[in-house]
């Protein structure tokens, strides 16, 4: 945790940094870096919303704890926010494991779609837009997909989600454990079932049971 927070501080020098830990989890070792640590019920949507409520910042950046920012993240974010027509953006994706399928998926992450825009890319969103769409749904899974869908339904220029030129690096451990092709197939199947109306809670329970 300390190494990840240090990397965020080095890349961004954020005015505020909020770390959200799930209730009931073992305490994380303290860090000398300035940050606010809060607890929230388990579930990514619930925890992201709790983090947003803990700050009054006009711009929010949501990062998963296994996502590493690029060295030029501050420049990429500042350049994007200089455009007042920008409401939401996210980074492109890179994995910390080399594999042709992952490389192809990472290349496709430069485009915005329901299949190529996810929370592990680091969601950058203006507070006004975040509040207008009601934030994340309090779901344990696909909360990132739903937030992006809500943004795309907004009228005006803020409905477009911009992909930044820089890429974050995320862990590929779930692909390595389950097999890259097999895990991609599972992810695609879960997405299709979600779009067909299966509840995120049920999908999350099935995922936890498998793992």
Backbone as a printed PyTorch tensor [residue, N CA C, xyz], in Angstrom:
tensor([[[  0.8250,  -1.2020,   0.0000],
         [  0.0000,   0.0000,   0.0000],
         [  0.8600,   1.2540,   0.0000]],

        [[  1.8790,   1.3130,   0.8520],
         [  2.7350,   2.4940,   0.9250],
         [  3.4110,   2.7760,  -0.4060]],

        [[  3.8750,   1.7080,  -1.0710],
         [  4.5390,   1.8890,  -2.3620],
         [  3.5720,   2.4530,  -3.3910]],

        [[  2.3190,   1.9790,  -3.3930],
         [  1.3350,   2.4680,  -4.3450],
         [  0.9860,   3.9280,  -4.0650]],

        [[  0.8140,   4.2820,  -2.7810],
         [  0.5090,   5.6670,  -2.4350],
         [  1.6650,   6.5920,  -2.8020]],

        [[  2.8740,   6.1140,  -2.5820],
         [  4.0410,   6.9190,  -2.9440],
         [  4.0810,   7.1670,  -4.4430]],

        [[  3.7170,   6.1480,  -5.2180],
         [  3.7180,   6.2970,  -6.6670],
         [  2.6600,   7.3100,  -7.1110]],

        [[  1.4860,   7.3010,  -6.4610],
         [  0.4390,   8.2670,  -6.7830],
         [  0.8970,   9.6810,  -6.4390]],

        [[  1.5140,   9.8490,  -5.2730],
         [  2.0090,  11.1610,  -4.8770],
         [  3.0740,  11.6600,  -5.8490]],

        [[  3.9560,  10.7830,  -6.2580],
         [  5.0210,  11.1760,  -7.1740],
         [  4.4580,  11.5810,  -8.5350]],

        [[  3.4620,  10.8460,  -9.0090],
         [  2.9130,  11.1010, -10.3350],
         [  1.9920,  12.3140, -10.3760]],

        [[  1.2570,  12.5610,  -9.2710],
         [  0.2120,  13.5870,  -9.3210],
         [  0.3560,  14.7310,  -8.3400]],

        [[  0.9900,  14.4930,  -7.1960],
         [  0.9870,  15.4910,  -6.1250],
         [ -0.4460,  15.9730,  -5.8560]],

        [[ -1.3580,  15.0500,  -5.5330],
         [ -2.7640,  15.4240,  -5.4060],
         [ -3.0300,  16.3340,  -4.2060]],

        [[ -4.0120,  17.1850,  -4.3510],
         [ -4.3920,  18.0630,  -3.2540],
         [ -4.9990,  17.2400,  -2.1120]],

        [[ -5.7690,  16.2310,  -2.4630],
         [ -6.3700,  15.3340,  -1.4820],
         [ -6.2110,  13.9000,  -1.9740]],

        [[ -5.9650,  13.0000,  -1.0530],
         [ -5.8790,  11.5810,  -1.3890],
         [ -6.6810,  10.8030,  -0.3600]],

        [[ -7.6870,  10.0880,  -0.8230],
         [ -8.5600,   9.3130,   0.0590],
         [ -8.3680,   7.8350,  -0.2500]],

        [[ -8.0690,   7.0510,   0.7590],
         [ -7.9340,   5.6030,   0.6300],
         [ -9.1400,   4.9680,   1.3000]],

        [[ -9.8880,   4.1610,   0.5630],
         [-11.0850,   3.5160,   1.1000],
         [-10.7970,   2.0390,   1.3000]],

        [[-10.9110,   1.5910,   2.5380],
         [-10.6740,   0.1940,   2.8750],
         [-12.0020,  -0.4690,   3.2430]],

        [[-12.1920,  -1.7380,   2.8720],
         [-13.4610,  -2.4050,   3.1800],
         [-13.6120,  -2.6750,   4.6680]],

        [[-14.8390,  -2.5350,   5.1540],
         [-15.1180,  -2.8400,   6.5560],
         [-14.8310,  -4.3210,   6.8310]],

        [[-14.2240,  -4.5820,   7.9590],
         [-13.9280,  -5.9550,   8.3400],
         [-12.5860,  -6.4550,   7.8660]],

        [[-11.9210,  -5.7190,   6.9920],
         [-10.6000,  -6.1350,   6.5060],
         [ -9.5480,  -5.8400,   7.5640]],

        [[ -8.4680,  -6.5840,   7.5130],
         [ -7.3760,  -6.3540,   8.4520],
         [ -6.8000,  -4.9620,   8.2360]],

        [[ -6.4370,  -4.2540,   9.2950],
         [ -5.8830,  -2.9050,   9.1480],
         [ -4.6230,  -2.9160,   8.2890]],

        [[ -4.5120,  -1.9170,   7.4440],
         [ -3.3330,  -1.7660,   6.5880],
         [ -2.2950,  -0.9550,   7.3450]],

        [[ -1.0350,  -1.2970,   7.1740],
         [  0.0350,  -0.5950,   7.8780],
         [ -0.0170,   0.8950,   7.5720]],

        [[  0.2120,   1.7390,   8.5570],
         [  0.1690,   3.1920,   8.3290],
         [  1.2600,   3.6320,   7.3600]],

        [[  1.0240,   4.7590,   6.7380],
         [  1.9850,   5.3180,   5.7910],
         [  2.3110,   6.7480,   6.1970]],

        [[  3.5450,   7.1860,   6.0170],
         [  3.8960,   8.5640,   6.3650],
         [  3.3500,   9.5920,   5.3740]],

        [[  2.8390,   9.1290,   4.2460],
         [  2.3320,  10.0530,   3.2370],
         [  0.9850,  10.6210,   3.6680]],

        [[  0.7110,  11.8870,   3.3500],
         [ -0.5570,  12.4910,   3.7380],
         [ -1.7170,  11.9150,   2.9460]],

        [[ -2.6550,  11.3180,   3.6350],
         [ -3.8510,  10.8000,   2.9960],
         [ -4.9290,  10.6040,   4.0530]],

        [[ -6.1550,  10.5450,   3.6150],
         [ -7.2680,  10.2810,   4.5160],
         [ -7.7270,   8.8620,   4.2870]],

        [[ -7.8250,   8.0780,   5.3490],
         [ -8.2110,   6.6770,   5.2300],
         [ -9.5740,   6.4940,   5.8820]],

        [[-10.4950,   5.9130,   5.1300],
         [-11.8340,   5.6710,   5.6410],
         [-12.2210,   4.2220,   5.3780]],

        [[-13.2760,   3.7840,   6.0390],
         [-13.8020,   2.4370,   5.8460],
         [-15.2060,   2.5330,   5.2660]],

        [[-15.5630,   1.5580,   4.4390],
         [-16.8890,   1.5230,   3.8300],
         [-17.2860,   0.0640,   3.6330]],

        [[-18.5880,  -0.2130,   3.5560],
         [-19.0230,  -1.5930,   3.2830],
         [-18.3830,  -2.1130,   2.0000]],

        [[-18.1710,  -3.4130,   1.9590],
         [-17.5350,  -4.0160,   0.7910],
         [-18.3700,  -3.7840,  -0.4650]],

        [[-17.6790,  -3.7020,  -1.5820],
         [-18.3220,  -3.4400,  -2.8690],
         [-17.6740,  -2.2310,  -3.5050]],

        [[-17.1900,  -2.3890,  -4.7230],
         [-16.4300,  -1.3010,  -5.3400],
         [-17.2640,  -0.0480,  -5.5200]],

        [[-18.5120,  -0.1980,  -5.9620],
         [-19.3540,   0.9780,  -6.1420],
         [-19.5700,   1.7130,  -4.8330]],

        [[-19.8640,   0.9680,  -3.7840],
         [-20.0900,   1.5610,  -2.4670],
         [-18.8370,   2.2540,  -1.9600]],

        [[-17.6930,   1.6300,  -2.1330],
         [-16.4390,   2.2000,  -1.6390],
         [-16.0310,   3.4300,  -2.4530]],

        [[-16.2470,   3.4000,  -3.7710],
         [-15.9210,   4.5780,  -4.5870],
         [-16.8000,   5.7610,  -4.1980]],

        [[-18.0770,   5.5060,  -3.9770],
         [-18.9770,   6.5850,  -3.5640],
         [-18.5750,   7.1500,  -2.2070]],

        [[-18.1610,   6.2850,  -1.2970],
         [-17.7240,   6.7520,   0.0210],
         [-16.4950,   7.6460,  -0.1200]],

        [[-15.5890,   7.2690,  -0.9870],
         [-14.4030,   8.0850,  -1.2160],
         [-14.7570,   9.4430,  -1.7940]],

        [[-15.7290,   9.4760,  -2.7070],
         [-16.1530,  10.7440,  -3.3030],
         [-16.7940,  11.6530,  -2.2660]],

        [[-17.5590,  11.0530,  -1.3480],
         [-18.2110,  11.8610,  -0.3060],
         [-17.2120,  12.4210,   0.6980]],

        [[-16.0540,  11.7990,   0.7790],
         [-15.0530,  12.2150,   1.7610],
         [-14.2170,  13.4000,   1.2940]],

        [[-14.4620,  13.8740,   0.0880],
         [-13.6930,  14.9980,  -0.4360],
         [-14.6260,  15.9760,  -1.1440]],

        [[-14.2180,  17.2300,  -1.1960],
         [-14.9940,  18.2460,  -1.9080],
         [-14.2940,  18.6620,  -3.2010]],

        [[-13.3290,  17.9050,  -3.6320],
         [-12.5530,  18.2440,  -4.8240],
         [-13.4630,  18.3820,  -6.0430]],

        [[-13.2020,  19.3560,  -6.9210],
         [-14.0320,  19.5370,  -8.1150],
         [-13.7720,  18.5060,  -9.2070]],

        [[-12.6620,  17.7870,  -9.0900],
         [-12.3310,  16.7270, -10.0410],
         [-11.9500,  15.4830,  -9.2480]],

        [[-12.4600,  14.3370,  -9.6640],
         [-12.2120,  13.0820,  -8.9590],
         [-11.4610,  12.1140,  -9.8710]],

        [[-10.5150,  11.3890,  -9.3030],
         [ -9.8120,  10.3250, -10.0180],
         [ -9.9300,   9.0640,  -9.1810]],

        [[-10.5760,   8.0360,  -9.7290],
         [-10.7720,   6.7740,  -9.0310],
         [ -9.7460,   5.7660,  -9.5280]],

        [[ -8.9540,   5.2180,  -8.5910],
         [ -7.9120,   4.2590,  -8.9350],
         [ -8.0950,   2.9780,  -8.1400]],

        [[ -7.9970,   1.8490,  -8.8140],
         [ -7.9670,   0.5680,  -8.1120],
         [ -6.6020,   0.4050,  -7.4480]],

        [[ -6.5460,  -0.4110,  -6.4090],
         [ -5.2850,  -0.5270,  -5.6690],
         [ -4.2260,  -1.3330,  -6.4090]],

        [[ -4.5840,  -1.9490,  -7.5470],
         [ -3.5730,  -2.6700,  -8.3360],
         [ -3.2690,  -1.9490,  -9.6480]],

        [[ -3.6030,  -0.6640,  -9.6910],
         [ -3.3660,   0.1440, -10.8910],
         [ -2.2340,   1.1280, -10.6390]],

        [[ -1.2970,   1.1900, -11.5570],
         [ -0.1480,   2.0860, -11.4330],
         [ -0.2330,   3.1830, -12.4870]],

        [[ -0.1100,   4.4210, -12.0340],
         [ -0.1700,   5.5580, -12.9430],
         [  1.1040,   5.6720, -13.7750]],

        [[  1.0130,   6.2410, -14.9810],
         [  2.2190,   6.4980, -15.7660],
         [  2.9580,   7.7120, -15.2140]],

        [[  4.2520,   7.8460, -15.4720],
         [  5.0180,   8.9930, -14.9640],
         [  4.4770,  10.3410, -15.4240]],

        [[  3.8670,  10.4020, -16.6060],
         [  3.3680,  11.6670, -17.1340],
         [  1.8760,  11.8420, -16.8790]],

        [[  1.3440,  11.1790, -15.8370],
         [ -0.0910,  11.2540, -15.5600],
         [ -0.5460,  12.6770, -15.2950]],

        [[  0.2630,  13.4480, -14.5690],
         [ -0.1460,  14.8200, -14.2320],
         [ -0.3120,  15.6760, -15.4820]],

        [[  0.6040,  15.5310, -16.4400],
         [  0.5170,  16.3140, -17.6730],
         [ -0.6910,  15.8880, -18.5070]],

        [[ -0.9370,  14.5870, -18.5730],
         [ -2.0730,  14.0920, -19.3490],
         [ -3.3910,  14.5850, -18.7560]],

        [[ -3.4950,  14.5730, -17.4290],
         [ -4.7230,  15.0210, -16.7670],
         [ -4.9050,  16.5280, -16.9230]],

        [[ -3.8310,  17.2980, -16.7000],
         [ -3.9250,  18.7590, -16.8200],
         [ -4.3160,  19.1670, -18.2330]],

        [[ -3.7700,  18.5080, -19.2250],
         [ -4.0860,  18.8270, -20.6150],
         [ -5.5540,  18.5350, -20.9000]],

        [[ -6.0490,  17.4200, -20.3850],
         [ -7.4510,  17.0610, -20.6240],
         [ -8.3950,  18.0390, -19.9430]],

        [[ -8.1050,  18.4040, -18.6990],
         [ -8.9920,  19.2790, -17.9390],
         [ -8.9730,  20.7200, -18.4320]],

        [[ -7.9750,  21.0860, -19.2280],
         [ -7.9440,  22.4300, -19.8030],
         [ -9.1020,  22.6390, -20.7700]],

        [[ -9.6540,  21.5470, -21.2670],
         [-10.8100,  21.6000, -22.1520],
         [-12.0800,  21.5300, -21.3070]],

        [[-12.8070,  22.6340, -21.2210],
         [-14.0120,  22.6760, -20.3990],
         [-15.1290,  21.7880, -20.9400]],

        [[-15.0060,  21.3450, -22.1860],
         [-15.9970,  20.4320, -22.7560],
         [-15.7930,  19.0070, -22.2670]],

        [[-14.6770,  18.7650, -21.5630],
         [-14.3970,  17.4240, -21.0460],
         [-15.1240,  17.2170, -19.7300]],

        [[-15.9180,  16.1670, -19.6530],
         [-16.5790,  15.8170, -18.4040],
         [-15.9370,  14.6080, -17.7480]],

        [[-15.5500,  13.6260, -18.5660],
         [-14.9680,  12.3880, -18.0440],
         [-13.9260,  11.8620, -19.0090]],

        [[-12.8950,  11.2560, -18.4590],
         [-11.8370,  10.6560, -19.2650],
         [-11.2750,   9.4700, -18.4950]],

        [[-10.4960,   8.6830, -19.1650],
         [ -9.7540,   7.6240, -18.4870],
         [ -8.5070,   7.3190, -19.2980]],

        [[ -7.5730,   6.6530, -18.6690],
         [ -6.3260,   6.2990, -19.3350],
         [ -6.5350,   5.0960, -20.2480]],

        [[ -5.5950,   4.9000, -21.1260],
         [ -5.5180,   3.6300, -21.8410],
         [ -4.9370,   2.5860, -20.8950]],

        [[ -4.9060,   1.3550, -21.3480],
         [ -4.5510,   0.2540, -20.4530],
         [ -3.2880,  -0.4620, -20.9070]],

        [[ -2.5300,  -0.9060, -19.9120],
         [ -1.3720,  -1.7580, -20.1450],
         [ -1.3640,  -2.8040, -19.0280]],

        [[ -0.9350,  -4.0130, -19.3330],
         [ -0.8570,  -5.0650, -18.3240],
         [  0.5970,  -5.3080, -17.9250]],

        [[  0.7810,  -5.8180, -16.7100],
         [  2.1370,  -6.0940, -16.2360],
         [  2.6050,  -7.4960, -16.6180]],

        [[  1.9080,  -8.1140, -17.5840],
         [  2.2710,  -9.4500, -18.0660],
         [  2.1290,  -9.4570, -19.5770]],

        [[  3.1100,  -9.9950, -20.2560],
         [  3.1010, -10.0020, -21.7200],
         [  2.3340, -11.2140, -22.2310]],

        [[  1.3640, -10.9280, -23.1000],
         [  0.5830, -11.9820, -23.7530],
         [ -0.1060, -11.3500, -24.9530]],

        [[ -0.1500, -12.0290, -26.1020],
         [ -0.7420, -11.4350, -27.3000],
         [ -2.1930, -10.9910, -27.1120]],

        [[ -2.9920, -11.7740, -26.3980],
         [ -4.3970, -11.4240, -26.1920],
         [ -4.5070, -10.1820, -25.3200]],

        [[ -3.7040, -10.1110, -24.2740],
         [ -3.7300,  -8.9340, -23.4080],
         [ -3.2120,  -7.7080, -24.1480]],

        [[ -2.2290,  -7.9000, -24.9890],
         [ -1.7050,  -6.7820, -25.7780],
         [ -2.7740,  -6.2410, -26.7370]],

        [[ -3.5430,  -7.1450, -27.3430],
         [ -4.6170,  -6.7120, -28.2380],
         [ -5.6920,  -5.9610, -27.4590]],

        [[ -6.0670,  -6.4960, -26.3040],
         [ -7.0800,  -5.8330, -25.4870],
         [ -6.5900,  -4.4520, -25.0390]],

        [[ -5.3220,  -4.3720, -24.6570],
         [ -4.7580,  -3.0890, -24.2380],
         [ -4.7860,  -2.0880, -25.3920]],

        [[ -4.4780,  -2.5320, -26.6080],
         [ -4.5120,  -1.6360, -27.7630],
         [ -5.9240,  -1.1130, -27.9990]],

        [[ -6.9220,  -1.9730, -27.8290],
         [ -8.3140,  -1.5770, -28.0510],
         [ -8.8050,  -0.5840, -26.9980]],

        [[ -8.1020,  -0.4980, -25.8610],
         [ -8.5550,   0.3900, -24.7910],
         [ -8.4020,   1.8700, -25.1470]],

        [[ -7.8190,   2.1820, -26.2910],
         [ -7.7330,   3.5820, -26.7340],
         [ -9.0770,   4.0820, -27.2580]],

        [[-10.0160,   3.1560, -27.4690],
         [-11.3460,   3.5100, -27.9570],
         [-12.3560,   3.4100, -26.8050]],

        [[-13.3690,   4.2630, -26.8540],
         [-14.4020,   4.2010, -25.8250],
         [-15.5830,   3.3630, -26.2990]],

        [[-15.9230,   2.3400, -25.5080],
         [-17.0990,   1.5190, -25.7700],
         [-17.4060,   0.7530, -24.4850]],

        [[-18.5420,   0.0780, -24.4650],
         [-18.8840,  -0.7070, -23.2760],
         [-17.9360,  -1.8880, -23.0890]],

        [[-17.1820,  -2.2380, -24.1370],
         [-16.2660,  -3.3680, -24.0680],
         [-14.8230,  -2.9490, -23.7980]],

        [[-14.5410,  -1.6480, -23.8320],
         [-13.1410,  -1.2130, -23.7230],
         [-12.9290,  -0.0890, -22.7100]],

        [[-13.9300,   0.2200, -21.9030],
         [-13.8050,   1.2710, -20.8960],
         [-14.2280,   0.7190, -19.5470]],

        [[-13.2430,   0.5730, -18.6360],
         [-13.5080,  -0.0220, -17.3250],
         [-12.7570,   0.7430, -16.2390]],

        [[-13.1680,   0.5050, -15.0080],
         [-12.6080,   1.2400, -13.8800],
         [-11.1290,   1.0280, -13.6480]],

        [[-10.5680,  -0.0980, -14.1100],
         [ -9.1380,  -0.3130, -13.8950],
         [ -8.2840,   0.5940, -14.7670]],

        [[ -8.9280,   1.4240, -15.6160],
         [ -8.2020,   2.3960, -16.4210],
         [ -8.1000,   3.7570, -15.7260]],

        [[ -8.6720,   3.8680, -14.5370],
         [ -8.6030,   5.1190, -13.7910],
         [ -9.6180,   6.1270, -14.3030]],

        [[-10.7560,   6.2190, -13.6610],
         [-11.8080,   7.1390, -14.1010],
         [-11.5240,   8.5460, -13.5870]],

        [[-11.4060,   9.4970, -14.4910],
         [-11.2400,  10.9120, -14.1760],
         [-12.5530,  11.5980, -14.5400]],

        [[-13.2020,  12.2520, -13.5680],
         [-14.5200,  12.8150, -13.8250],
         [-14.7210,  14.0880, -13.0050]],

        [[-15.3460,  15.0710, -13.6190],
         [-15.6450,  16.2990, -12.8960],
         [-16.7390,  16.0180, -11.8670]],

        [[-16.6020,  16.6350, -10.6990],
         [-17.5780,  16.4390,  -9.6270],
         [-19.0060,  16.7530, -10.0980]],

        [[-19.1730,  17.8250, -10.8530],
         [-20.5090,  18.2160, -11.3040],
         [-21.1620,  17.1080, -12.1230]],

        [[-20.3790,  16.4590, -12.9860],
         [-20.9230,  15.3670, -13.7970],
         [-21.1680,  14.1330, -12.9330]],

        [[-20.2430,  13.8370, -12.0370],
         [-20.3940,  12.6900, -11.1420],
         [-21.6880,  12.8020, -10.3450]],

        [[-21.9420,  13.9830,  -9.8050],
         [-23.1640,  14.1920,  -9.0280],
         [-24.4060,  14.1440,  -9.9180]],

        [[-24.3010,  14.6770, -11.1290],
         [-25.4510,  14.7230, -12.0370],
         [-25.9410,  13.3290, -12.4150]],

        [[-25.0140,  12.3650, -12.5370],
         [-25.4140,  10.9950, -12.9180],
         [-25.6730,  10.1150, -11.6960]],

        [[-25.5370,  10.6870, -10.4990],
         [-25.8090,   9.9140,  -9.2910],
         [-24.6540,   9.0660,  -8.8190]],

        [[-23.4480,   9.3500,  -9.3070],
         [-22.2780,   8.5810,  -8.8810],
         [-22.3240,   7.1510,  -9.3850]],

        [[-21.5710,   6.2950,  -8.7190],
         [-21.5900,   4.8700,  -9.0390],
         [-22.8360,   4.2230,  -8.4450]],

        [[-23.3890,   3.2180,  -9.0700],
         [-24.4050,   2.4250,  -8.3760],
         [-23.7180,   1.6370,  -7.2590]],

        [[-24.4180,   1.3650,  -6.1840],
         [-23.8230,   0.6200,  -5.0680],
         [-23.8310,  -0.8740,  -5.3770]],

        [[-23.0710,  -1.2340,  -6.3920],
         [-22.9880,  -2.6140,  -6.8530],
         [-21.5980,  -3.1770,  -6.5560]],

        [[-21.4950,  -4.4920,  -6.4040],
         [-20.1770,  -5.1080,  -6.1990],
         [-19.4400,  -5.3860,  -7.5000]],

        [[-20.1210,  -5.2330,  -8.6370],
         [-19.5310,  -5.5810,  -9.9330],
         [-20.2250,  -4.7610, -11.0230]],

        [[-19.4920,  -4.4000, -12.0540],
         [-20.0080,  -3.6380, -13.1890],
         [-20.4910,  -2.2390, -12.8070]],

        [[-20.0970,  -1.7690, -11.6370],
         [-20.4130,  -0.3920, -11.2620],
         [-19.7210,   0.6000, -12.2010]],

        [[-18.5400,   0.2150, -12.6950],
         [-17.8090,   1.0890, -13.6170],
         [-18.4910,   1.1520, -14.9830]],

        [[-19.0000,   0.0170, -15.4480],
         [-19.7120,  -0.0240, -16.7250],
         [-20.9680,   0.8440, -16.6520]],

        [[-21.6840,   0.7530, -15.5330],
         [-22.9150,   1.5210, -15.3860],
         [-22.6440,   3.0180, -15.2840]],

        [[-21.5890,   3.4190, -14.5670],
         [-21.2640,   4.8440, -14.4890],
         [-20.9720,   5.3900, -15.8860]],

        [[-20.1970,   4.6510, -16.6620],
         [-19.8820,   5.0990, -18.0220],
         [-21.1480,   5.1870, -18.8750]],

        [[-22.0600,   4.2340, -18.7160],
         [-23.3140,   4.2770, -19.4770],
         [-24.1360,   5.5010, -19.0940]],

        [[-24.1670,   5.8340, -17.7920],
         [-24.9160,   7.0050, -17.3380],
         [-24.3320,   8.2780, -17.9390]],

        [[-23.0100,   8.3380, -18.0100],
         [-22.3630,   9.5220, -18.5860],
         [-22.7060,   9.6400, -20.0670]],

        [[-22.6590,   8.5350, -20.8000],
         [-22.9380,   8.5740, -22.2370],
         [-24.3840,   8.9860, -22.5360]],

        [[-25.2710,   8.8580, -21.5720],
         [-26.6710,   9.2410, -21.7740],
         [-26.9180,  10.7200, -21.4930]],

        [[-25.9140,  11.4150, -21.0000],
         [-26.0850,  12.8290, -20.6710],
         [-26.1880,  13.6720, -21.9430]],

        [[-26.9720,  14.7530, -21.8870],
         [-27.0240,  15.6550, -23.0460],
         [-25.7710,  16.5210, -23.1000]],

        [[-25.4550,  17.0100, -24.2790],
         [-24.3550,  17.9490, -24.4060],
         [-22.9970,  17.2850, -24.5370]],

        [[-21.9290,  18.0960, -24.5190],
         [-20.5760,  17.5830, -24.7870],
         [-20.0280,  16.6650, -23.7050]],

        [[-20.5670,  16.7440, -22.4860],
         [-20.0240,  15.9210, -21.4070],
         [-20.3850,  14.4440, -21.5400]],

        [[-21.1600,  14.0880, -22.5280],
         [-21.5410,  12.6810, -22.7020],
         [-20.3890,  11.8550, -23.2830]],

        [[-19.3950,  12.5290, -23.8590],
         [-18.2720,  11.8140, -24.4840],
         [-17.2070,  11.5000, -23.4440]],

        [[-16.7400,  10.2650, -23.4360],
         [-15.6610,   9.8480, -22.5330],
         [-14.3670,   9.8260, -23.3440]],

        [[-13.4370,  10.6550, -22.9400],
         [-12.1820,  10.7830, -23.6800],
         [-11.1510,   9.7930, -23.1620]],

        [[-10.3900,   9.2080, -24.0730],
         [ -9.2740,   8.3490, -23.7030],
         [ -7.9920,   9.1810, -23.7330]],

        [[ -7.2780,   9.2110, -22.6240],
         [ -6.0280,   9.9480, -22.5410],
         [ -4.9420,   9.2230, -23.3300]],

        [[ -3.9150,   9.9510, -23.7000],
         [ -2.8520,   9.3530, -24.5190],
         [ -1.9360,   8.4430, -23.7070]],

        [[ -1.8760,   8.6610, -22.3890],
         [ -1.0190,   7.8380, -21.5310],
         [ -1.7660,   6.5780, -21.0840]],

        [[ -1.0100,   5.5870, -20.6100],
         [ -1.6020,   4.3150, -20.1940],
         [ -1.2380,   3.9810, -18.7460]],

        [[ -2.2170,   3.5030, -18.0010],
         [ -1.9450,   2.9600, -16.6740],
         [ -1.5450,   1.4950, -16.8260]],

        [[ -0.8760,   0.9710, -15.8250],
         [ -0.4930,  -0.4400, -15.8190],
         [ -1.2670,  -1.1480, -14.7200]],

        [[ -1.9400,  -2.2120, -15.0750],
         [ -2.7380,  -2.9470, -14.0960],
         [ -2.2780,  -4.3960, -14.0090]],

        [[ -2.6120,  -5.0240, -12.9070],
         [ -2.1830,  -6.3980, -12.6680],
         [ -2.9340,  -7.3770, -13.5690]],

        [[ -2.2050,  -8.3510, -14.0840],
         [ -2.8000,  -9.3990, -14.9140],
         [ -2.9180, -10.7090, -14.1500]],

        [[ -2.8440, -10.6380, -12.8200],
         [ -2.7920, -11.8660, -12.0350],
         [ -4.0370, -12.7220, -12.2220]],

        [[ -5.2180, -12.0880, -12.3600],
         [ -6.4400, -12.8820, -12.5230],
         [ -6.4230, -13.6340, -13.8550]],

        [[ -5.7670, -13.0690, -14.8790],
         [ -5.6490, -13.7580, -16.1570],
         [ -4.6280, -14.8860, -16.0690]],

        [[ -3.5440, -14.6470, -15.3430],
         [ -2.5220, -15.6710, -15.2020],
         [ -3.0390, -16.8660, -14.4040]],

        [[ -3.8470, -16.5990, -13.3920],
         [ -4.3770, -17.6850, -12.5710],
         [ -5.4110, -18.5180, -13.3210]],

        [[ -6.2870, -17.8400, -14.0550],
         [ -7.3710, -18.5490, -14.7250],
         [ -7.0910, -18.9170, -16.1650]],

        [[ -5.9510, -18.4750, -16.6990],
         [ -5.6750, -18.6690, -18.1130],
         [ -6.2100, -17.4790, -18.8790]],

        [[ -5.3730, -16.8680, -19.7090],
         [ -5.7520, -15.6190, -20.3590],
         [ -7.0030, -15.7720, -21.2140]],

        [[ -7.0260, -16.7500, -22.1080],
         [ -8.1790, -16.9240, -22.9840],
         [ -9.4170, -17.3090, -22.1840]],

        [[ -9.2460, -18.2170, -21.2230],
         [-10.3850, -18.6540, -20.4120],
         [-10.9670, -17.4920, -19.6060]],

        [[-10.0900, -16.6540, -19.0480],
         [-10.5690, -15.5310, -18.2530],
         [-11.2560, -14.4920, -19.1340]],

        [[-10.7320, -14.2500, -20.3120],
         [-11.3880, -13.3250, -21.2330],
         [-12.7830, -13.8220, -21.6090]],

        [[-12.9070, -15.1170, -21.8190],
         [-14.2130, -15.6910, -22.1490],
         [-15.1760, -15.5400, -20.9800]],

        [[-14.6820, -15.7750, -19.7590],
         [-15.5310, -15.5930, -18.5760],
         [-15.9880, -14.1480, -18.4420]],

        [[-15.0700, -13.2260, -18.6750],
         [-15.4160, -11.8050, -18.5710],
         [-16.4810, -11.4300, -19.6020]],

        [[-16.2890, -11.8910, -20.8390],
         [-17.2480, -11.5660, -21.8970],
         [-18.6150, -12.1760, -21.6050]],

        [[-18.6240, -13.4070, -21.0880],
         [-19.8910, -14.0620, -20.7480],
         [-20.6120, -13.3120, -19.6340]],

        [[-19.8640, -12.8900, -18.6210],
         [-20.4610, -12.1290, -17.5200],
         [-21.0320, -10.8080, -18.0290]],

        [[-20.3150, -10.1420, -18.9380],
         [-20.8040,  -8.8870, -19.5060],
         [-22.1120,  -9.1130, -20.2560]],

        [[-22.1620, -10.1380, -21.0770],
         [-23.3760, -10.4280, -21.8410],
         [-24.5440, -10.7310, -20.9080]],

        [[-24.2990, -11.4640, -19.8450],
         [-25.3610, -11.7720, -18.8860],
         [-25.8130, -10.5080, -18.1590]],

        [[-24.8680,  -9.6160, -17.8590],
         [-25.2190,  -8.3500, -17.2250],
         [-26.1140,  -7.5220, -18.1460]],

        [[-25.7500,  -7.4280, -19.4180],
         [-26.5610,  -6.6750, -20.3720],
         [-27.9270,  -7.3340, -20.5840]],

        [[-27.9870,  -8.6520, -20.3460],
         [-29.2610,  -9.3670, -20.4900],
         [-30.1520,  -9.2090, -19.2600]],

        [[-29.6270,  -8.6030, -18.1960],
         [-30.4540,  -8.3250, -17.0330],
         [-30.1230,  -9.0870, -15.7710]],

        [[-29.0930,  -9.9280, -15.7880],
         [-28.6970, -10.6350, -14.5660],
         [-28.1050,  -9.6180, -13.5920]],

        [[-28.4730,  -9.7080, -12.3250],
         [-28.0590,  -8.6980, -11.3500],
         [-26.5600,  -8.7720, -11.0720]],

        [[-25.9180,  -7.6230, -10.8650],
         [-24.4930,  -7.6180, -10.5230],
         [-24.2040,  -8.3830,  -9.2340]],

        [[-25.1400,  -8.3780,  -8.2830],
         [-24.9340,  -9.1110,  -7.0300],
         [-24.8110, -10.6070,  -7.3050]],

        [[-25.6800, -11.1290,  -8.1510],
         [-25.6160, -12.5560,  -8.4840],
         [-24.3260, -12.8930,  -9.2220]],

        [[-23.9500, -12.0440, -10.1760],
         [-22.7140, -12.2820, -10.9200],
         [-21.5000, -12.2310, -10.0070]],

        [[-21.5240, -11.3110,  -9.0360],
         [-20.4100, -11.2030,  -8.0920],
         [-20.3370, -12.4480,  -7.2050]],

        [[-21.4830, -12.9560,  -6.7720],
         [-21.4940, -14.1640,  -5.9530],
         [-20.9100, -15.3440,  -6.7210]],

        [[-21.2760, -15.4740,  -7.9820],
         [-20.7390, -16.5590,  -8.7930],
         [-19.2380, -16.4230,  -8.9880]],

        [[-18.7920, -15.1840,  -9.1770],
         [-17.3570, -14.9320,  -9.3480],
         [-16.5910, -15.3180,  -8.0900]],

        [[-17.1000, -14.8980,  -6.9240],
         [-16.4410, -15.2210,  -5.6630],
         [-16.4150, -16.7190,  -5.4150]],

        [[-17.4830, -17.3910,  -5.8010],
         [-17.5580, -18.8410,  -5.5990],
         [-16.5090, -19.5540,  -6.4320]],

        [[-16.2850, -19.0690,  -7.6630],
         [-15.2830, -19.6890,  -8.5360],
         [-13.8720, -19.4720,  -8.0100]],

        [[-13.6440, -18.3120,  -7.3810],
         [-12.2820, -17.9450,  -6.9820],
         [-12.0490, -18.1170,  -5.4940]]])
